[in-house]
Amino acid sequence: MNIILVTKIIAFLILIIACFMSIPTFIAYINNETAEFNSFVSTEIFMILLSLSILLIFRKYRTKNMSARDGFLFVTLSWITASFFGALPFYLSGAIPAFTDAFFETISGFSTTGASILTSIETLPRSMLFWRSLTHWLGGMGIVVMTVAILPLLGIGGLQLIKAEAPGPTVDKLTPRITETAKLLWIIYVGFTIAETLLLMIGGLDLFDALTHTFGTLATGGFSPKNSSVGSYDSAYIDGVITFFMILAGINFALHYRILSGNVKSVFADTEIKAYLSIFIIATFIITLSLHGSAYTSIGTCIRYASFQAASILTTTGYATADFEQWPYMAQAVLFILMFVGGCSGSTGGGIKVI
């Protein structure tokens, strides 16, 4: 096993995370959040010095060979490392006093699990709320995939890393070079992020709320800066936008690339996406029928809440707009079944995957 190679890439990963941490650092600065600003700055300095030291020590080490075992080791260590350093600002600022809790919250963010130890989310400083949601966005498409996109700077190929990271049985190379594939995936991901953010802002959300909810949507993780999640806005338009992008995020990103490339026929021939959309439509239909007359009187309202919760549970996002524990047992049973499905392979969705 090539420990030195794995260590070098881990160091590079730490540097990437430190760069992204500068965004909540700026938010802390403009909001006069002194303790949070200091915690971000000290963490960034530590991360940068550590990563540069490792890269300097092993600067003469050159190899392009990476085995599957190296790839799996790196992917495992990358999530642990990212979560450890990502937890430091929460802990050092006192936003989350116990490091164990801070680590739990951060690893839940990076892994897009969405579980939280917080009981009053809105009491957290804005910079911490933004960093909490940003860990979702980074973990959604995968900080590993991002690392692969810039590994040529270290003279390393990234196929084994993609194989170890990709959520599916096969790796769909969109281009002959795996690094170009990684870049394309992130371009699509960023494009969806910009689109959803703008649409949410049109619906009345400010930039902060629009971005944080977009991060949770496209990463299918569900972190929200609001205690009541998306339901706090009580807007059919916002529900509709987020539902649409949750469904998009649950689709294999290779298919998004094919659509953008004009190869629409191959998308319609894909068995998994047909099954995925069929599951969503059928589940929404059954839940709508169950809700009509028992929970809501308007059929439009039933479709709104049924489609949102079906998309949220199916893609493992976890956003909520209603207390579905109060819904009829039929609706609850359908949502319970959807929990075992998940999104498509090659998507940001969790679960066992439709395939």
N, C-alpha and C positions, 0 to 999 in steps of 0.2 A: 504494500500500500504506500502511495506517494504522499507522505505526511507533509513534506515541505511544500509541495504544489498546492495541496488543500489549504494549508496555512496562508499561503500567498493570496489565494482567491478570497479567503475569509477576510484578510486585511483589506482587500480591495472593496469588499462588501461593506465593511465598517465605514470606509471612507464615503461610500455612496449614501449610506444612512445619515452620516454626519452632515452631508450637503443638504439633504431634505429637511433635516432638523433646523436648518437656518430659517425656514418659513415660519414655524411657530415661534421661533426666537424673535423674529421681526414683529409678529403679532403681539407678543408679550411686551415688546418695547413700546409700540404705539398705544397700548392699553395701560401703560404704567404698571405692569405686573412685575414688580422688582424681584421678588423671590423666584418667580417662574423664569424670568429673563436670566438671572444668575445661574439657575440650575441648568438651563439649556446651554448657556455659554460654557460652563465648566465641563459639562458632558461632551460637548463638541470638541473642545480643546483636547480633552483626554482621548477621545476616539481618533482624532486626527494624528496626534503624536504617536499613539500606539500603532495605528495602521502604517504610517510612514516609517516608523522604526522597523517594523517587520519587513516591509518592502525593501528597505535599505539593507537590512541584514542579508536577505536572500536575493539581492539584485543580480548577482552573478549566476544564480541558478536558472538554467534554461531547459525547458522540456515542453514538448507538445503532446506528450503521451498522457492520456488520462483513462484509467480503466473504469468499468462500471462501478466497482467497489469504491473508487475515489469519488465518483459522482454521487453515490448514495450517502457517503460519509459527509461530503460537503453540504448537501441539501439538508441533512439532519442537523449538522452543526450550525448552518446558516440561520435556521429558525430559532435555535437556542441563543445564538450570539445576538441576533437582531432584537430578540425579546429582552435579553439582559440589558443591553445598552439603551434600548427604548424605554425601559422601566425606570432608568436612573432619574430623568427629569421629574417624573411623578413623585418619586421617593425623596429626592433632594429638596424639592420645593415644599414638601409637606402636603401636597394635594392628595396623595394617598400615603398615609404615614407608615404603613407596614410594607417592607420591600416584597414580601411574599404576595401581598394583594396587588402591588404595582406590577410585579412580574406576571401574575395571572391576567390582569387587565390587558397588558401589552401583548402577551402571547395569544390571547383571545382576539386581539386586533389583527396582528400579523397573519394568524392562521384563518382569519375571517370567521371564527366560530361565533362571535357575537355575545358570548356569556359575559356577565359583568358582576363585579362585587359592589358597584356603586348603588346607593339607595336614593340619592338625590343628585342626579346628573347635572342639573342646571346650576348648582352651587359651585361647580368647578370653574376656574378662570378660563377665559375664551381660548387662550393659547394652549391650555391642556386639552380642552375639548377638541381643538383643531388637530393636535398631534394624535389624540386618541382615534379620530376618524381617518387621519392620514395613514396610520399604520394599516388600516383596512385597505386603503387604496393601493398601497405598496404591496401588501400581501396578496391582493386579489389576482392581478395578472402575474405576480410573482417577482420578488426582488431577485430571485435566482435567474429568471428570464431576462431581467434587466442587466444583471451581471454578465450573462452570456453575450448580450448585445455589444458590450464594450471589452470583452476579454481579449480581442486581438491586440489591445494595448499592452497586454502581458505576454503576447505571443502564444496564446493557449486556445485550442479549439473547445467548443462548448457542447458538442453533441451528447456526451455522456451526462452532462448536467441537465440538459433538456429532457433526456430519457428518464432521469431520476425524478424530475420535478413534474412533468406533464401528467395531468389528471385523466389518464385514459390508457387503453391497452396498446396504442401505437402512437408514434410521433409523426404528425403530418407536416412534412417539410414543404413550405410554400414556395421556397426558392432553393436553388442548389446549395447555397451556403446557410448553415444553421444560424449564424450571427445575423444575417439579413432577415431570416424568418423571425427571430426574436425582436428585431427592430420594427418589422411590419406589425407584429402583434401589439407592441406598445404604441405605435402610431394610431392603430385602430382604437385602442383603449383610451388614449388621450383624446381622440376625436369624439368618442362617445361621451367622455367626461365634459368636454366643452359644450357639446350639444345639450346634454341634460341640464347642465348648470344654467345655460341661457334660457331654456324653457321654464325652469323653476323660477328664475328671476322675473320672467314675464308674468308668472302666476302670483307675484307679490313677495317672494322670499328675497331677503337681502343676500349679498354675495356669500357671507359666512354660512348662513343656513343652507343656501343652495349647494355650495361646495361640499359641506359636511354630509349632507344627505345624498349627494351624488356619489361621494366616496363609498358610503355604505351600500348604495344601490348596485353600482357596477362591480363592487367586490363581493356582492351578495353576502354581506356580513351583518348589516343591520344596526351598527352603532349610530345613535342619533344624539344630538345635543339637547334634546327635549325629553323630559320625564315621560310624556305621553306619546313619544315617538311621532310618527307622521300624523297621527290622529289629532295632535295639538293644533293643526292648521285648519281642520274641518273644511277641506276644499276638495271638491270633486275633480277640479282641474289638476291639482297637485297629485292627487291619488292616481289619476289617469296617466300622467307623465311617468311617475315612479313605477307604476304597473308595467307600462310599455318597456321601460329600460331594465326592469328586473327580468322580464322575459327575454330581452336581447342578451343580457349578461349570462343567462342560462343556456345560450346556444353556443355550440362549438365556434371558437373565433376563426378557425380555418374557413368556415362557411361564410362568415362575414367578409373575409378577404375575397372569396370567390364571387360574392355578390358585387363587391366594389370593382372586381376585375371584369364584370360583365358575364361571368359564367353562372347564370342563374339556373340553368337547366340541371346542373349537377347538384344544386342545393335541393331542388324539388325531388330529386331522385334519392336523396339521403334518407335512409330508413329511420335513423335515430331522431332526426328533427321532426319527421312526420309523427312519430310516436309521442315525442315530447309535447308538441302542440296539441295533439289529440287528447292527451292526458289533461292538459290545462283546460281545454275547451269543455271537455266532458265534466271535469270536476267543477268548473265554474257553473255549468248548466245545472248540475245536481244541487249544488249549494244554493243557487238562486231560487230553485223551486222550493227548497227546504225553508228558505228565509221568507219567501213571499207569503204574507198573511199572518205569519207567526212572529217575526222580528221587525219587518218593515212592510209598509203597505204599498209603496211605489216599486214597480218592477225595475225602474232605472236605478233606484237606491240599492236594491238587492244585487243587481249586476255589478254595481260599483264596488260594494264591499266584498262580494263573493270573488270577483276577479282579482282584487288586490290581495286578499288573504290567500287565495289559491296560488298566485304567483309568488308571494312572499314565502309560503311554506314549501312549495315545490322546488324553488331555487335555493332554499335554506337561507334566505336573507334575514327573515325574522322581524321585519317591520310590522307594525300593527296600526290599524285605524279603528278597530272595534274590539270589544271584549267578547271574543268568540266562545268563551266559557259559558256565556249566557245564550248562545245560539242553540237551536234544536239539535238533538243527538245525531241526526243524519248528517248535518253539516259538520259537526265535530268529528264524526267518524271518517268523512272524506278527507278532512284536513290531517287527521291522524295517519291515514294511509299515505298521503302525499309526503309525509316526513320521511318515509322509507325509500323514496324514489330519487330525488335530487335532480340536478341539471344534467346537461349533456356532457359527454367526455370532451375535454379540450375547452371547457367553459370555466368561468370563475365560480360556478355553483358547486356546492358541496354534495354530500350524500353518496350513495352507491353508484349513481349515474344511470341514466335511462338505458344506456347501451347494455 
